[in-house]
Amino acid sequence: MTNAIVAEGLRKKFGTHTALDGVDLTVPEGSVLGLLGPNGSGKTTTVRVLATLLRADAGRATVSGLDVRSDAVQLRRKIGLSGQYAAVDEDLTARENLRMIGRLYHLGVTESSRRADELVERFDLTENADRQVKGYSGGMRRRVDLACAVVSKPEVLFLDEPTTGLDVRSRMAVWEVIGELVSGGSTLLLTTQYLEEADQLADRITVIDRGRVIAEGTPDVLKDRVGGERIELTTRTAEDARHAGALLAPLASGEPTVEEADKRVIVPVSDGPATLVSAIRLLDQHNLRLAGVTLRRPSMDEVFLALTENSDTAAAGGKIEEQVR
């Protein structure tokens, strides 16, 4: 499979601050890579380098087979970018914004107008397409911005936190649009603060912290790497939660978490179904009644926290992706 994006050893400093410290990435054509990391980890800097908006101090990268440094002008015709904030002209309508972007891409008057009409319908903007964008909601502005990013039918699309600040309904609408873009053959690199978004949309996930890649893999692989399954218990009282945590510690594959305020106990286990049966029997023997019990895989939030909490090891020369395999 051909890689649409390849980055090798990207480094970038701003003064004394190291934003990128040897970042390597590969994104196969027609796939979605979720780039995750804490604020200031280097996600946006990576996107800006790959989108030719910023030059790396060292390393190399190609997008659609073109070098981001030497072929920047040619490459810009093949990519689309939607940043953290909707970059549209608020005094224009959605349709006018789209036509303007088409003209900037030299599509011509007729093709720009045809493409604008097509995207207005595809992004569910028909009803408001001829109103000034300044009167749009945040979710509608984001849809206009995404539509502008795909006017030229880019081979590769960079989406930098495309749903930041949107309500749940608007985020789900954007997810649907992104899914359509992927189905149409686009390659996406997506940065996001919403971990369930990466879980939902990404074929593979790369976690970056302090300018370094600390883990990568499919969502399922990363979940397996940080501890398999969780037994989650809800007890009647906070005291029962403490008691249950102590009783179940010998059955756990890691330290149980007791959340007294919520009367909840989370127990990481390596053999979920079998351990769940043993746990229920043990608690019953001690007359400890439960209000609820579930067996689940770790969430992306738990994966993210587990990986980034150990990033000091990576900074010291270790490899988290090796430790958690």
N, C-alpha and C positions, 0 to 999 in steps of 0.2 A: 504494500500500500504506500502510495506517495504521500510525503509529509507536506502539508500546506505551510506550516511554520516550523522553522528550525532555529534555535538560539543556542549558542555555545559560549560559555564563559563571559556573559555580559557583566561589565563592571561600570559603575557610575558613582562619582562623588560630587557633592555640593559643598564646597568648602572642606571642612573637616568631617562632614557627615557622609558615611558610605551608604548610598541608597541601594546599590546592587553590588553584590560581592561574589560574582562568578555564577550567574544564573544560567541554567541549561533547560531548554524546553523543546518538546516536539509535539506537534499537533497534526494528526493525519487528516487528509482531505475529507470533507463531509462530516466531520465530528465536532463535538463541543468539548473544550477544555475549560474547567472551572478553576480559576486562580484565586486561592483563598489566602488570607493572612491578616494579622492585626493591623490597625491603623499605623501607617508609617513603615510597613514591612517592605515596600518596594513594588506593590502591585501596579499602581498607576504609572510609576516610572518605567516599568517593563512595557506596559501598553504604549506609552509615548515613544519609547525607543523603537518598538516594532512597527508603529504607525508612522515612522519617519519624522515625528515632531521633536525628537530629542536625539542627540548623538551620544552613544556610549563612549566611555573613555577607553574601553578595551573589549575584546570579544568580537564575535560576528553573528549576524542573523540574516536569514533569508525568509521572505514571505512570497508565496506563489512563485518560487524559484528565482526571485529577484533580491539582490543585496540591498538591505535597508539604507546603506550609506551611499554606495556608488550608483544605485539604480532608483534613487528616491523619487524622482520626477515620474518615471514610468510606473513605479509601484503605486503611487497615489491614485492612478486611474483604475487600479484593481481592488482597492480596499475601501471599506466603509468604517466610520467611527462614530459611536454615540458615547459622549462623556458623562460625567456624574451629574451635570446640570444640562437641561434642555437648551441647546444652542440654536434657537430659532428667532426670527425677527418678529417681535410681538405686535408690530404695527401692520404686518401682513396677515392675510388669511392662511389657513393651512394649505390650500390649493396654490396660492401665490408663492409660499415658501418652497413648495415642491417644484414648481415650475422654475423658480430661480436657481435651485440646486441643479436641475437638469441643464439649464443654460450654462452654468459654471462648468459642468462636465462636457460641454460642447455637443449636447444631444440634438440641438436645433429646436426651433420654436414648436414645430408640429409634434415631434417625438417627446419633448419636455411636457407638453400639454397632455398628450396621451398617457404618458407615464404617471403624471400627477393624478389624473382621473382614476387610473388603475389602483394607485396606492391609497387614495382617499377611500375607495371602497374596501380594499383589502384590510386596512387598519381601522375600519368601522368609524370613519370620520365624515361620512356623507352628509349627515344632518347638520353638521357645524362647519363644513369645509369652507364656506364663504364668509365666515365670521372672523374678526381679528383674533389672533392667538392670545392677546392680552386678556380676553374674557374666558379663556379655557381653564378647566381644572388642571391640577398637577398631573393626573393620569392621562388626560387628553394631550397635554403638552409633550409628555414623554412619548406618546404614540406618534405625534408629529415628528419628534426628533428621530425616532427609530425609522420612520418612513423616509425621512431625508437621508438617513445613513445608507439606505438600500436603493435609492433612485437609480444609481448607475449599475445595479445588479452586481455588486462586488463579489469577487471570489472568496474573499476573507473579510469577516466583520469583527471589529473589536467593540465590545460592550463593557464600558467601565461603570460598574454599579448602576445598571439601567433602571432599577426599581427603588432606589434610595428615596425615602420620604413618601412613598405611595401607600395608600391604604390597601387592605388585603384584596378587595375586589379589583382594584386597578393593577396590582401586582399580578394577579391571576390572568388578567387580560393580556398583559405584556408577555407572560409565560406562553400563552397560546400563540401569540405572534411569533415569538422566538422559535417555538416548535415548528411553525409553518416554514420559517426561513431555513431551518435545518432540513426539513423534508424536501425543500426545493434545491438542496445540494450545497448550501453555503457552509463554510467552515467558520466556527465561532470561537473566539477567546473571550470568556466572560469573567469579570471580577465582580464579587458581590460580598455584602456584609451579611446576607441572609443565607445561613448554611443550608436550610431546607431547599432553597432555590438551587444551589449547586447539586444537591441530592436529586432534585427533580429533573434538572436539565442536562447535567454534564455526563458525558461518556467516561471521562477521566478527570481527576482532580489533582492539582499540584498545590501543595501548601508551602508558602514562602514566609520567612520570618527573618528580620534583620538583614534583608537583602540576599538570603540564601534559600535554596530549595531544601526543605527538611523532610518532605515526604511526598509521594506520588502514587497514584493507582486509581482503580475504579472505586466508586463509593463503597461497594460491597467489600472490596479488598481492604480498604482503610478501616472499615468497621471491624473486620475480622482481626486486623493487626492490633487493635487497641483493647481486645479482650472479649471477643465473642458476644455472648448474650448477658442480659441482666434480668434478675428476678426483682420485681418491684412490689413491695408490700405496703399496705396501708393498715395501720393498727388503730385500736380504739383510743389509746392515750399516748402521750409523749413517753411516759415511763415504759409502756409496752414496746414502743419503738426502740428504746435503748436496750431493753431486754432481748428483743428479737435480733438486733444487730450483734449482740454478744453471742447468742446461741448459734447464729448462722455463720459466724466468722470461720469456723473450721471447714465449712462446705464451700467457701468462696475461693475464687481464683485470684482475688485481689481484696483490698481493704473495703469492707462494706461502708456505705455512706448512710448516716442516720440524720434525717432532717426532722428534728423534734417539733418544730413549729407546725409542720404539715403532717406530723405523725407518720412519716414515710421512711422506709428502709430500701436502699438500692444495693443489691448484692451481685457483683460480677461473677459469672460462672462459666466453666468451660464445656459442660455437658448439660445444657438447659433443661430438657424434659426430665431426665433422670434426677438431677439435683432438685428440681422443683418438687417432685414427689417426696424426696427425702426431707426437704425443708418443711413441707406441710405436716408430715408425720412428726417431725421433731417439735415443731411449735405446738401441735395438738397434745403431745405427751406432756408439755409444760403448761397445758390449759391456757394457751395464749390465743385469744380469738382475733381474727382478722376482719377488717372492713372491706378489703379488696386485695387481689393479687393478680399480677400479670407477668408474662415472660416476653421479653422483647429484645431486639438487637439494639446496640448503642446508637444514639442519635448522632447526626453530624456535629451537633454542638459538643457532645462528649468527645467525639473524635478530635475536633479542633482543639479543645482545651487540653486533651491528653498530649497531643503533638506539640503544641506551642508551649506548654508548661515545661517540656523537656528540651526546648530549643537552646538552652544554655549549653547542653551537651554537644549539640551540633556546632555551636559557635566555638567550642573548645576543641573541635576537630573530630567529634564523633559523627555518626550517621544515624539519625533517627529511623530512616527507612530500613536500615540494617537491623537495628535493635528490635524493631517491632514485627519483623517478619516471623 
